[in-house]
Amino acid sequence: MAFIKKSITLVILAAAGAVGGFAWWAGQPVIGQEPAIEFTISKGSGASAAGQQMAAAGVPIQPLMFNLLARVTGKSGQLKAGTYELKPGTTPMRLIDQLVRGEFAQESLTIIEGWTFRQMRQAIAAHTGLKHDTAELSDRELMARINPDFKDPEGLFFPDTYLFAKNSSELAIFRQSHSMLMKRLDEAWEKRDSGLPYKTPYEALTMASIVEKETGQKSERNMIAAVFVNRLKLGMLLQTDPTVIYGIGPKFDGNIRKKDLETDTPYNTYMRVGLPPTPISLPGVGSLTAALAPAKSGALYFVARGNGTSQFSDNLTDHNRAVNQYQKQ
């Protein structure tokens, strides 16, 4: 009898030790300070297959132990397929939670304020973390997939940094960026000043795209917008170089010449009154705000001072004086 009691005690102690050891293992980091390890869990994988896939990808985890932990916690059938990143300090328990929640490895893409849509497409096409599912589409075909209310995509995407799971589709990024632009534009339009010469939010977007290209100084955006708004109200030519450059397209070599200003295109605001037919860049929120809440000023002209800022003038006489001072030194 004493022997049986002793044996039972030993079994209980061994079981307790095993449970304690298992619990200890589940709370220990899988990797220490080594670089993060990327791995992919295929669709339909349970805990057993997931453990094997992680081990095959170089994750130093015991598949049998991982499978057991997933079953004990009731999460074996809840793992989500996708590409993940195992970071230093992650425990087996945290790893299971990561797979259950679908905390995929994240990629990022930054769209720069002032880029053209062509530059945006190039950046997206070059990103190795994206599934390139729009490469065969023309700009208009792509826009039709995103928002058929618009034909030309220029200006209709918001410049920002976008985070996404690896192997996300290009189309998803385009849609997210367009949705953000429309949201920002609607917000700015609702708060717009009275008396502006825009018939639609799209015209305001076009103005914002010009402001974006005309200055890199955040503090001057409202004044730049004021100049062009004042000119529109008076029926004056906008006479803005960035629209001419946009009209030249990829052939532009970095130098704008007199013949360029005298060559008629839909974007030559030295020859055509009013706004160009489309935006000319992807404007940020600062330029959107400036276009819809310009400075209270009578300025009609501005000239670069040569230090990144501009000199504004209300009349041609003062403007010519500023040109002589800053451009002919």
C-alpha positions in Angstrom: 0.0 0.0 0.0 2.8 2.4 0.9 4.4 1.5 -2.4 1.3 2.4 -4.3 0.9 5.7 -2.5 4.5 6.5 -3.2 4.1 5.7 -6.9 1.0 7.9 -7.1 2.8 10.7 -5.5 5.7 10.4 -7.9 3.3 10.4 -10.9 1.6 13.5 -9.5 4.9 15.3 -9.0 6.1 14.3 -12.5 2.8 15.6 -14.0 3.1 18.8 -12.0 6.7 19.2 -13.1 5.7 18.6 -16.8 2.9 21.1 -16.5 5.2 23.6 -14.8 7.8 23.1 -17.4 5.3 23.5 -20.2 4.0 26.7 -18.7 7.6 27.9 -18.3 8.3 27.2 -22.0 5.2 29.0 -23.1 6.3 32.1 -21.4 9.9 32.2 -22.6 11.0 34.2 -25.7 11.3 32.1 -28.8 14.3 34.3 -29.9 16.5 36.7 -28.0 18.2 39.6 -29.7 18.5 37.9 -33.1 17.0 39.6 -36.2 13.3 39.2 -36.7 12.3 36.1 -38.7 9.6 36.3 -41.4 7.4 33.3 -42.0 4.2 32.5 -43.9 1.2 30.4 -42.7 -0.7 28.9 -45.6 -4.4 29.0 -45.9 -6.3 26.3 -44.0 -3.4 25.5 -41.7 -4.1 24.2 -38.2 -1.6 24.4 -35.4 0.3 21.3 -36.4 0.9 22.5 -40.0 1.6 26.1 -38.7 4.3 24.8 -36.4 5.9 22.9 -39.2 5.8 25.9 -41.5 7.4 28.1 -38.9 10.1 25.6 -38.2 10.8 25.3 -41.9 11.2 29.1 -42.2 13.8 29.1 -39.5 11.7 29.8 -36.4 13.4 28.0 -33.5 10.2 26.5 -32.1 9.2 22.9 -31.5 6.2 22.1 -33.7 4.8 19.5 -31.3 5.0 21.8 -28.3 3.4 24.6 -30.4 0.6 22.3 -31.5 0.0 21.2 -27.9 -0.1 24.8 -26.6 -2.6 25.8 -29.3 -4.8 22.9 -28.5 -4.6 23.5 -24.7 -5.6 27.1 -25.2 -8.4 26.2 -27.6 -6.9 28.3 -30.5 -5.7 25.6 -32.8 -8.4 26.2 -35.4 -8.3 30.0 -35.2 -4.9 30.7 -36.8 -5.1 33.1 -39.7 -3.1 32.6 -42.9 -0.7 35.2 -44.0 2.9 36.5 -43.7 4.2 37.3 -40.2 7.3 38.6 -38.5 8.6 37.0 -35.3 10.3 39.7 -33.3 12.8 39.3 -30.5 11.1 38.7 -27.2 8.0 37.0 -28.6 6.9 34.1 -26.5 5.1 31.0 -27.8 1.9 32.3 -26.1 2.3 35.7 -27.7 3.0 34.1 -31.0 -0.3 32.2 -30.9 -2.1 35.3 -30.1 -0.4 37.0 -33.0 -1.6 34.3 -35.4 -5.1 34.3 -34.0 -5.4 38.1 -34.4 -3.9 38.2 -37.8 -1.1 40.6 -36.9 0.7 40.3 -40.2 4.1 41.6 -41.1 3.7 45.2 -42.1 5.2 47.0 -45.1 5.1 50.7 -45.6 4.9 53.0 -48.6 5.2 56.8 -48.5 3.5 59.0 -51.2 5.2 62.4 -51.3 3.2 65.7 -51.4 3.6 67.2 -54.8 4.2 64.0 -56.7 2.3 63.4 -59.9 0.1 60.4 -60.3 2.8 59.0 -62.6 5.3 59.1 -59.8 2.9 57.5 -57.4 2.3 54.6 -59.9 6.1 54.2 -60.3 6.6 54.0 -56.6 3.9 51.4 -56.1 5.1 49.3 -59.0 8.6 49.3 -57.6 7.5 48.2 -54.1 8.5 44.6 -53.5 6.0 44.0 -50.7 2.9 44.5 -52.9 1.0 42.2 -55.2 1.2 43.9 -58.6 -2.3 43.5 -59.9 -2.7 46.8 -61.7 0.4 46.8 -63.9 -1.6 46.0 -67.1 -4.2 48.8 -66.5 -4.0 52.2 -68.1 -4.5 55.2 -65.8 -8.2 55.5 -66.9 -8.8 51.8 -66.5 -7.4 52.0 -63.0 -9.5 55.0 -62.1 -12.6 53.2 -63.4 -11.9 50.4 -60.9 -11.4 52.9 -58.0 -14.1 55.5 -58.7 -15.9 55.7 -62.1 -17.0 59.2 -61.3 -13.6 60.4 -62.4 -11.7 59.7 -65.6 -8.3 61.3 -65.0 -6.6 60.1 -61.8 -4.3 63.1 -61.3 -4.6 64.7 -57.9 -7.1 62.2 -56.6 -4.9 60.4 -54.2 -3.7 61.6 -50.7 0.0 61.8 -50.1 0.8 60.0 -46.8 2.6 56.9 -45.4 0.5 53.8 -45.8 1.0 50.6 -43.7 -0.2 47.3 -45.1 0.3 43.5 -44.8 2.9 42.0 -47.1 1.5 40.9 -50.5 -1.4 43.3 -50.2 -2.8 44.3 -53.6 -1.8 47.5 -55.4 -5.4 48.2 -56.0 -6.1 48.2 -52.3 -3.5 50.9 -51.7 -4.9 53.0 -54.5 -8.4 52.7 -53.1 -7.2 53.6 -49.6 -5.3 56.6 -50.8 -8.2 57.8 -53.0 -10.7 57.4 -50.1 -8.5 59.4 -47.8 -8.2 62.2 -50.4 -11.9 62.4 -50.9 -12.4 62.5 -47.1 -9.9 65.4 -46.7 -11.3 67.3 -49.6 -14.9 67.0 -48.3 -13.7 68.2 -44.9 -11.9 71.2 -46.4 -14.9 72.0 -48.7 -17.3 72.0 -45.8 -15.2 74.6 -44.0 -14.4 76.7 -47.1 -14.5 80.5 -47.0 -17.4 82.2 -48.7 -17.0 84.0 -52.0 -14.4 81.6 -53.5 -14.4 81.2 -57.3 -14.8 77.4 -57.3 -17.9 75.7 -58.7 -17.0 72.3 -57.4 -14.6 70.6 -54.9 -12.7 69.3 -57.9 -11.8 72.9 -59.0 -10.6 73.5 -55.4 -8.5 70.4 -55.7 -7.0 71.7 -58.9 -6.1 74.9 -57.2 -4.6 73.0 -54.2 -2.4 71.1 -56.6 -1.0 74.3 -58.1 -0.3 75.7 -54.6 1.5 72.5 -53.8 3.8 72.9 -56.7 4.4 76.6 -56.4 5.9 76.7 -52.9 7.8 74.5 -50.5 7.2 77.0 -47.7 4.3 76.0 -45.6 3.9 79.5 -44.3 3.3 80.9 -47.8 0.7 78.5 -49.0 -2.2 80.8 -48.0 -0.7 83.8 -49.7 0.1 81.8 -52.9 -3.5 80.6 -52.9 -4.7 84.2 -52.4 -2.9 85.4 -55.5 -4.4 82.8 -57.7 -7.9 83.2 -56.2 -7.7 87.0 -56.7 -6.6 86.4 -60.3 -9.5 84.0 -61.0 -12.0 86.5 -59.6 -10.7 89.2 -61.9 -10.5 87.0 -65.0 -6.7 87.3 -65.1 -4.4 84.7 -66.5 -2.9 82.6 -63.7 0.5 82.5 -65.3 1.9 79.7 -63.2 4.9 77.8 -64.5 4.1 74.4 -62.8 1.0 74.1 -65.0 3.0 74.7 -68.1 5.6 72.1 -67.0 2.8 69.6 -66.4 1.5 70.2 -69.9 5.0 69.5 -71.3 4.9 66.1 -69.6 7.9 63.7 -69.5 9.7 65.7 -72.2 10.4 68.5 -69.7 14.2 68.7 -69.2 14.2 70.9 -66.1 14.4 74.2 -67.9 11.3 76.2 -68.8 11.8 78.4 -71.9 10.0 81.2 -73.6 8.8 78.9 -76.3 7.2 76.7 -73.7 5.2 79.7 -72.4 4.1 80.4 -75.9 3.1 76.8 -76.8 -0.6 76.3 -76.3 -1.6 73.3 -74.3 -4.7 72.8 -72.0 -2.3 73.4 -69.1 -0.7 76.6 -70.4 -2.1 79.2 -68.0 -0.1 81.9 -69.7 -2.4 81.5 -72.7 -5.6 80.1 -71.2 -7.8 81.9 -68.7 -9.0 79.9 -65.6 -7.9 76.7 -64.0 -6.3 73.9 -66.0 -8.6 70.9 -66.8 -7.2 68.7 -64.1 -5.0 68.9 -61.0 -1.3 68.8 -61.7 0.0 67.0 -58.6 -1.1 65.2 -55.4 -1.7 68.0 -52.9 -1.3 67.6 -49.1 -3.8 68.8 -46.5 -1.9 72.1 -46.1 -2.5 73.0 -49.7 -6.1 71.8 -49.6 -6.7 74.1 -46.6 -4.9 77.0 -48.3 -7.0 76.7 -51.5 -10.2 76.8 -49.5 -9.1 79.3 -46.9 -6.6 81.6 -48.6 -5.1 84.6 -46.9 -7.1 87.9 -46.8 -4.9 89.8 -49.2 -5.2 91.9 -52.4 -1.9 90.4 -53.8 -1.9 89.6 -57.5 1.8 88.9 -58.1 4.7 87.2 -56.4 8.4 86.6 -57.2 11.0 84.4 -55.7 13.4 86.2 -53.4 16.1 83.6 -54.0 16.1 82.3 -50.4 13.1 80.0 -50.7 10.5 82.7 -49.9 8.5 85.0 -52.1 7.8 88.8 -52.4 4.1 89.5 -52.9 2.7 92.6 -54.6 -0.8 94.1 -55.1 0.0 95.8 -58.4 2.2 95.4 -61.5 4.4 98.4 -60.6 5.4 97.0 -57.3 5.9 93.6 -58.8 8.2 94.9 -61.5 10.2 96.6 -58.8 10.5 93.4 -56.9 11.5 91.5 -60.0 14.3 94.0 -60.6 15.4 93.6 -57.1 15.4 89.9 -56.7 15.7 88.4 -60.2 18.2 90.8 -61.8 20.8 91.1 -59.0 
